[in-house]
Amino acid sequence: MAATLLEQAAALRSALAEFDPAVVTGDDAALIAEQLAVTEKACAGARARAAVRAAACHSHERRGFPDAADWLARAAGSSRGEAQAAMATASAVPPSSPTGAAWAAGEVSLRQAQVIARTEAECPGAEDELLEMAMRSSLAALEDEGRRRRLAAADPEELHRRQHRARQFRHWRGADGMIRLAGALPPTVGVPLMNRLDTETDRIRRAAADPEPRAAHAADALVGMLSGAGTGRRTSTDLVLVCHLDAYRRGHAHEGEPCHVVGGGPLPVPVVRRLAEDAFLKVVLHDGVRIETVAHFGRHIPAELRTALEVGSPPRFDGAECVEEGCGRRYGLEWDHVDPVAHGGPTSYDNLAARCWPHHRAKTERDRQAGLLGASP
């Protein structure tokens, strides 16, 4: 078996070296790219499983490497951390498990398998749903869902203490002379900071004539905020907390009574009560019922309706994200009228959906082609 696999791997490498994309059609090139992506994921899984076996047999030592992760990192051209994570995932996800079988077949990537395995370990029973999600959604959406489930399973008070202890900020000068930054902030501090940064970034991008990457505009926004050169105006609430009305009155939450930072995870109810004194914070008290009664005609979105939209749908109330399947973006969102205003659609809870800029433009073009926006100019 080993000899056959080695021969087939050599034949594939030879075919790849000879491949010239210029001689195939665009559709064939797309199909090749998709199939090679599947093959790449399957190869990564097989490589990790082989490395675990080699390490167990101390084969890396006979190749001059005291550490198996160092050996695999050299062979794969990756970092030691990446190699170590791949081997840990291969050890934790047997090929006989649903995730292991999907990884072996190239249906999920190493990163997807890692998210599923970690979440299943902390939230038993989550594997099947996460695996199905991995097949149809982006990695970012899968990571969001895995994180949401793990945070929901944690004790809010212990999680709050652990997050506070883990806060950090570092800076150093990189090889290119740039000042590099890295840090971690608790959600009660980090979420409002990032909300303000995203708002300022969007403002700069709208005004910019040069189509630079969003990350470049975010750097400008950060510098502007720190120097006081930003707009100085809040266009939306910095921090939104969602708390079940009964839990807020009682002082602690029971099962099925969400109490969390939108976009940041669960919080103890006493922390929400204390933070509610902040003038630039919004606490949404609810009883599990959607806000559906606020509706009018025209494009303006009333404040109470915007609040209902921004906190997301029950029972999660975990913030808005692009509704297009597989997208999952949470920044740069625009509120799109599902049934356009030009077609008589109301500005209501059920007729508004969050879409990122590219998907909003695509939806508008579909509406135009369907004749819902009137005659084209």
PEVENUR-V468167 format. One record per residue. RES is the residue in three letters. SS is DSSP state (@ for helix, = for strand, . for the rest). Layout:
# PEVENUR-V468167
res=[RES	RES]
ss=[SS	SS]
This chain:
# PEVENUR-V468167
res=[MET	ALA	ALA	THR	LEU	LEU	GLU	GLN	ALA	ALA	ALA	LEU	ARG	SER	ALA	LEU	ALA	GLU	PHE	ASP	PRO	ALA	VAL	VAL	THR	GLY	ASP	ASP	ALA	ALA	LEU	ILE	ALA	GLU	GLN	LEU	ALA	VAL	THR	GLU	LYS	ALA	CYS	ALA	GLY	ALA	ARG	ALA	ARG	ALA	ALA	VAL	ARG	ALA	ALA	ALA	CYS	HIS	SER	HIS	GLU	ARG	ARG	GLY	PHE	PRO	ASP	ALA	ALA	ASP	TRP	LEU	ALA	ARG	ALA	ALA	GLY	SER	SER	ARG	GLY	GLU	ALA	GLN	ALA	ALA	MET	ALA	THR	ALA	SER	ALA	VAL	PRO	PRO	SER	SER	PRO	THR	GLY	ALA	ALA	TRP	ALA	ALA	GLY	GLU	VAL	SER	LEU	ARG	GLN	ALA	GLN	VAL	ILE	ALA	ARG	THR	GLU	ALA	GLU	CYS	PRO	GLY	ALA	GLU	ASP	GLU	LEU	LEU	GLU	MET	ALA	MET	ARG	SER	SER	LEU	ALA	ALA	LEU	GLU	ASP	GLU	GLY	ARG	ARG	ARG	ARG	LEU	ALA	ALA	ALA	ASP	PRO	GLU	GLU	LEU	HIS	ARG	ARG	GLN	HIS	ARG	ALA	ARG	GLN	PHE	ARG	HIS	TRP	ARG	GLY	ALA	ASP	GLY	MET	ILE	ARG	LEU	ALA	GLY	ALA	LEU	PRO	PRO	THR	VAL	GLY	VAL	PRO	LEU	MET	ASN	ARG	LEU	ASP	THR	GLU	THR	ASP	ARG	ILE	ARG	ARG	ALA	ALA	ALA	ASP	PRO	GLU	PRO	ARG	ALA	ALA	HIS	ALA	ALA	ASP	ALA	LEU	VAL	GLY	MET	LEU	SER	GLY	ALA	GLY	THR	GLY	ARG	ARG	THR	SER	THR	ASP	LEU	VAL	LEU	VAL	CYS	HIS	LEU	ASP	ALA	TYR	ARG	ARG	GLY	HIS	ALA	HIS	GLU	GLY	GLU	PRO	CYS	HIS	VAL	VAL	GLY	GLY	GLY	PRO	LEU	PRO	VAL	PRO	VAL	VAL	ARG	ARG	LEU	ALA	GLU	ASP	ALA	PHE	LEU	LYS	VAL	VAL	LEU	HIS	ASP	GLY	VAL	ARG	ILE	GLU	THR	VAL	ALA	HIS	PHE	GLY	ARG	HIS	ILE	PRO	ALA	GLU	LEU	ARG	THR	ALA	LEU	GLU	VAL	GLY	SER	PRO	PRO	ARG	PHE	ASP	GLY	ALA	GLU	CYS	VAL	GLU	GLU	GLY	CYS	GLY	ARG	ARG	TYR	GLY	LEU	GLU	TRP	ASP	HIS	VAL	ASP	PRO	VAL	ALA	HIS	GLY	GLY	PRO	THR	SER	TYR	ASP	ASN	LEU	ALA	ALA	ARG	CYS	TRP	PRO	HIS	HIS	ARG	ALA	LYS	THR	GLU	ARG	ASP	ARG	GLN	ALA	GLY	LEU	LEU	GLY	ALA	SER	PRO]
ss=[.	@	@	@	@	@	@	@	@	@	@	@	@	@	@	@	@	@	.	.	@	@	@	.	.	@	@	@	@	@	@	@	@	@	@	@	@	@	@	@	@	@	@	@	@	@	@	@	@	@	@	@	@	@	@	@	.	.	@	@	@	@	.	.	.	.	.	@	@	@	@	@	@	@	@	@	.	.	.	@	@	@	@	@	@	@	@	@	@	@	@	@	.	.	.	.	.	@	@	@	@	@	@	@	.	.	.	.	.	@	@	@	@	@	@	@	@	@	@	@	@	@	.	.	.	.	@	@	@	@	@	@	@	@	@	@	.	.	@	@	@	@	@	@	@	@	@	@	@	@	@	@	@	.	.	@	@	@	@	@	@	@	@	@	@	.	.	=	=	=	=	=	=	.	.	.	.	.	=	=	=	=	=	=	.	.	@	@	@	@	@	@	@	@	@	@	@	@	@	@	@	@	@	@	@	@	@	.	.	.	.	.	.	@	@	@	@	@	@	@	@	@	@	@	@	@	@	.	.	.	.	.	.	.	.	.	.	.	=	=	=	=	=	=	@	@	@	@	@	@	.	.	.	.	.	.	.	.	=	=	=	.	.	.	=	=	.	.	@	@	@	@	@	@	@	.	.	.	.	.	=	=	=	=	=	=	.	.	.	.	.	.	.	.	=	=	.	.	.	.	.	.	@	@	@	@	@	@	@	@	.	.	.	.	.	.	.	.	.	.	.	.	.	.	.	.	.	.	.	.	.	.	=	=	=	=	=	.	.	.	@	@	@	.	.	.	=	=	@	@	@	=	=	=	=	=	@	@	@	@	@	@	@	@	@	@	@	@	@	.	.	.	.	.	.	.	.]
